[in-house]
Amino acid sequence: MMKPAKYTKLVLLLTYALSLACPLHAQGAAAEAMAPDQLNLMPVPASVQTQTGRLPITGGFNVAVKNYADDRLRAGIARMLTRLAGRTVLTLPAGLATDEGSATLVVQCERAGDPIPSLNENESYSLEVTDQQARLVAPTVVGALRGLETFLQLLQGDRDGYYLPGVKIQDQPRFPWRGLLIDVGRHYEPMEVLKRNLDAMAAVKLNVFHWHLTEDQGFRVESKKFPKLHTLGSDGLFYTQDQVRDIIAYARDRGIRVMPEFDIPGHSTSWLVGYPELGSAPGPFKIERGAGIFEPALDPTREQTYKFLEGFLGDMAALFPDAYMHIGGDENEGKQWDRNPQIQAFMKEKGIKDNHALQAYFNQRVLKILQKHGKKMIGWEEILHPDLPKDAVIHSWRGPASLAEAAKKGYNGILSAGYYIDLIFPASQHYLADPIPQNTTLTTEESQHVLGGEATMWGEWVSAETIDSRIWPRTAAIAERLWSPRDVTDIDNMYRRLSVISRELEELGLTHEKNYGMLLRRLAATENTGPLRTLTSIIEPVKEYRRYQMRRQTMLSPLTGLVDAARPDSEAARQFVANVDAFLADAPRFALYRSNIDQTLVEWRTAGRALGPMIDRSPALQEARPLANNLSAIAEAALEAMSHLSAGDPATTEWRDAHLAKLDEAAKPKAALEFVVITSVRKLVIAAAELPQLRSITPAEWQKRITTMAAPSAAPAKP
Amino acid sequence: MMKPAKYTKLVLLLTYALSLACPLHAQGAAAEAMAPDQLNLMPVPASVQTQTGRLPITGGFNVAVKNYADDRLRAGIARMLTRLAGRTVLTLPAGLATDEGSATLVVQCERAGDPIPSLNENESYSLEVTDQQARLVAPTVVGALRGLETFLQLLQGDRDGYYLPGVKIQDQPRFPWRGLLIDVGRHYEPMEVLKRNLDAMAAVKLNVFHWHLTEDQGFRVESKKFPKLHTLGSDGLFYTQDQVRDIIAYARDRGIRVMPEFDIPGHSTSWLVGYPELGSAPGPFKIERGAGIFEPALDPTREQTYKFLEGFLGDMAALFPDAYMHIGGDENEGKQWDRNPQIQAFMKEKGIKDNHALQAYFNQRVLKILQKHGKKMIGWEEILHPDLPKDAVIHSWRGPASLAEAAKKGYNGILSAGYYIDLIFPASQHYLADPIPQNTTLTTEESQHVLGGEATMWGEWVSAETIDSRIWPRTAAIAERLWSPRDVTDIDNMYRRLSVISRELEELGLTHEKNYGMLLRRLAATENTGPLRTLTSIIEPVKEYRRYQMRRQTMLSPLTGLVDAARPDSEAARQFVANVDAFLADAPRFALYRSNIDQTLVEWRTAGRALGPMIDRSPALQEARPLANNLSAIAEAALEAMSHLSAGDPATTEWRDAHLAKLDEAAKPKAALEFVVITSVRKLVIAAAELPQLRSITPAEWQKRITTMAAPSAAPAKP
């Protein structure tokens, strides 16, 4: 029971959005309450009000449940307690409290919710923390689980101990479909990788695990009916049906749907290794080892194909309880269809005018199979075709516009364009991709067709050792986009919270942080990786699909190179870029962050020198030698520029051009890696030569100049 | 086929032992061959000869098998290839080479070996590496697996690429029983923890996984016959019989026996939760949460007990194929027996004079059950009793002397005294514990009864996050003791190789290194753990059983405190101690390592200052505050002493005594942690005050003085 007296302690009632609009007000209004945007919540709840008071977390912390409780809720509370204990190093009482009045946290839940996690699950909850008690109220167990994650994220500590700040939260997701696709086809991922990623998904309130189970490079699920699928198509690396059930149960415990994908008719080489008769070309077929788009496709013209799919998909429909089944449907170029006379004859006979229409025919046949087994079909947007029934769901890799187009036609859809985390873009970029952008042309009613989105972890270049670092922490930013109000878009605040969440994810066994050092130790063959770590902190793997172009590996290649150790979204680079901008804006003093920048640059120079001998000892690092040389050149250019700027001593244009040339060289990717600080160093070098002009322009003009001076197209100012 | 021509390239034929005896000779004899003790082999093989030449390891590396090959061998080769590729970042050809002549490595094996790994398995192998080819010859697949580990450990790299140095190795173990006990009773360990530790065991050629499955605090194996054992005795944390079979198969694949232990009649509280009728006191019983020795024990006087054990152990005998079954038998104080009138009456009736005799009676009954199921019995040395049959094996926790005593009586035995890795002693100490020490009184024949030894990872204070750091890398030193010739005892060389092996173990997923940083990040609630890492690098958990005395936790407490992050056998401290000794021995110059020591001390001082604010922010670190203050005091004392010594300016005795008092205070353990550099800092402080005496004594006297000056009993020299 909430004691009415506590309500009198509410002194600050500001929503999160308001606090973003006027942060100073939020911080200044009440000395004792935290501003909502100072909290470490991710995703940001729909509504947050802070209030004075704090709830101390001590060894006496306990939880009571009220109204409804079941095994899933109790297990969720137990997991929360383990994490709370781990973080605070407090021995907490085992089991639940019997007395609601004296419990630290009361979880009041009304019902189990859907027996199988569904798109319609009510995930809402409210959470109030006063200095007496925390109270989590949710209509369903899943809502309570979401609230328990928020509860844990509220934990703070200071000299007086651990506590939760006074807060009043009302929360529910913006979109009902918030997914993470993991492609286990190209590289198999062990069970514990999937489980820890399910834990991480739950921590940021994602609710769909899209299990991309089949690819040209691997067929990863046991088929009782057609065992040659997994025995011949997987190198022995597949999930047994028991393991699948284990994952489904594990996900369900966390309020997460498990939607399987069986990608057809293309991306199907691994199917054809065991069953070449399903193919559109004679075979035999071997498991694909390369990356890219391949020709093998199921033959959509033979009844045998559908009989097979009826058997296989029926089996899978029984195994996977989710209402949806993903049939892929992407990237089938139909080259084998073009060359197959029987397929051509079939098309002619049926009046099927092109391969797109033939695939539509195939999809409709598959749709009927799925319908028969009570499943709704979802596929990549290639499946969109005038004949596609309206209960199919469109999965968009093209973007919100094409998603809106489908919505206007009445199709439900989810967005993955903008969420391709395998392409190594920064979190900030994913964060701003919105399934229904501000400028949407959709009516409110049409908008209902946009169900949400999914981050896609395509598996070409990830191993069990590196996959976490490709998914996390960036996917937490996507999770926030899909859960939080559309106007929550402050990038700096997002990054501040992302760094906290990233550490908290480690409690769940995620390896995105700890495997970084491990991979560097292996590469350098020493514990003393300092210089290598310095280099790697400001380089990132090349973006989009350039890695494969620059470094031709196969699916059997080790993913233990420097490009695998290096991570997306360098925090060190982001810090450097911000510091340099602030330093340059501080003209003509050039004092702000000066010593910080100088210290960083000296560290780069020292590392550049130390890397040579390290590379000599480790042939696996040979490919990093040009990067090490670049690092020295970058450090030298920047240090000299800093001297010029600090001393007010203009550099010559010759000096500038010589260094810019070296920076152009350094900017070229090597070993599929690229520096992400070059633009800032270019700014320093250009500014050093522009000191004379600085005296004759306004601060505003200089500010504008800083922003544009290092752009590739910017001409150096005339002396 | 080995081409005879290659034998002409053998220019250096020195055994490892010889090289240790005259290292200069070994290094000087042939410019091109490495000295055997420069190799990173652990355990050191029985015989190593280095030779000139090197075998390049390139992307063309491949393996051919000869004579005998089976799935186990092929899987072992595949695992080796994956690790080789991971370390070199080379894409290696998949599968085996068909042409033996052109293969880089030829594995010639004669037979499968024992179908179930056994004590009699032939684990020998020979390995020759020339600049043309490597050839591994082994009578059994297990021998070949051992040789493949050696092969991987030989990998070296330089500017010219990866290679194996020319070498000729003949190897077999000194003892046939080389084990690691993992206690999963007190804390359950997930499957992946066991699997990665089995991988690590194989890497250092250990061959017995002693699975301590039952304890007062947990019953961890599924019993089909008596399900209340695991359902009520485990908090739901147990291994299903399928999982047990999975572990056994995984271990067998690596040539490792799996010996289960069911600890009876004591240590059995968890049995009695579900079956109180087996107990010697009325019950009811609850799973024990504390650490220590507890009273509950099976009732040895009732036939029902043996009927139960017949059922349970018979079931387990069918599940575990190993020839041995461990029945524990330790630490039963018999207090419940003393208080039970029926038991007392039974003893009187049967003429059983004391509890030891009663336990012997119990053991004989259990032995008969085991014999019936074809198992040999092994138990802790408490089971030794005049009536014990000679085919029982004695597991000694007392030491080699009592093992020798048992051997003289004709009992086989294994040693664990000296190998209690839970007690946080340094590897050097375990390394010198020998099952058959140099001064043994055993005849050669009697020595045959000493089968080997086992490292014991008792589970009171280890979680899945920390257990690896308690086992590794120190257990590799024990593995060497049990495999390598007795005269391989060079501690410095052991530590040099241990650090290499430690890194290589990370390739297998071991977390002993990477979880260190993770735990510090969690404690400090920041990525920037620098000062905390500096502190933690020179403190160790208290030794023996003092942790529990200083920090009363239960089995339900989180193992995430600073004492859990801190590791045994501090490398930083070892380095500091060595540097200080060298610095002091360099009197009166005091130049050797001076700047290195100064730099370290400044880092300590800086960390000491920075820790305060860090601790303020993280209540979990509160207990580290006195350690942080001590760190500052230690750094200050040492820096001042360094100034005195460097300047040749004697310190006063008042100064000395004031700092020694502070060091005495710093030497007291706090938060179950203790500094391991105090003795060296004491030396610096005392030496600073002894500069005047230094002028009047010989270098030899000074050297002796350094060794003893900081001993607790050493009186300061009179001024």
Interface residues (C-beta under 8 A of the other chain):
Chain A: T82 A85 G86 R87 T88 V89 L90 T91 A94 G157 D158 R159 D160 G161 Y162 P190 E192 S499 R503 E506 E507 T511 E513 K514 N515 G517 M518 R521 R522 L523 A525 T526 E527 Q553 T554 L556 S557 P558 T560 G561 D616 R617 S618 P619 A620
Chain B: T82 A85 G86 R87 T88 V89 L90 T91 A94 G157 D158 R159 D160 G161 Y162 P190 E192 S499 R503 E506 E507 T511 E513 K514 N515 G517 M518 R521 R522 L523 A525 T526 E527 Q553 T554 L556 S557 P558 T560 G561 D616 R617 S618 P619 A620
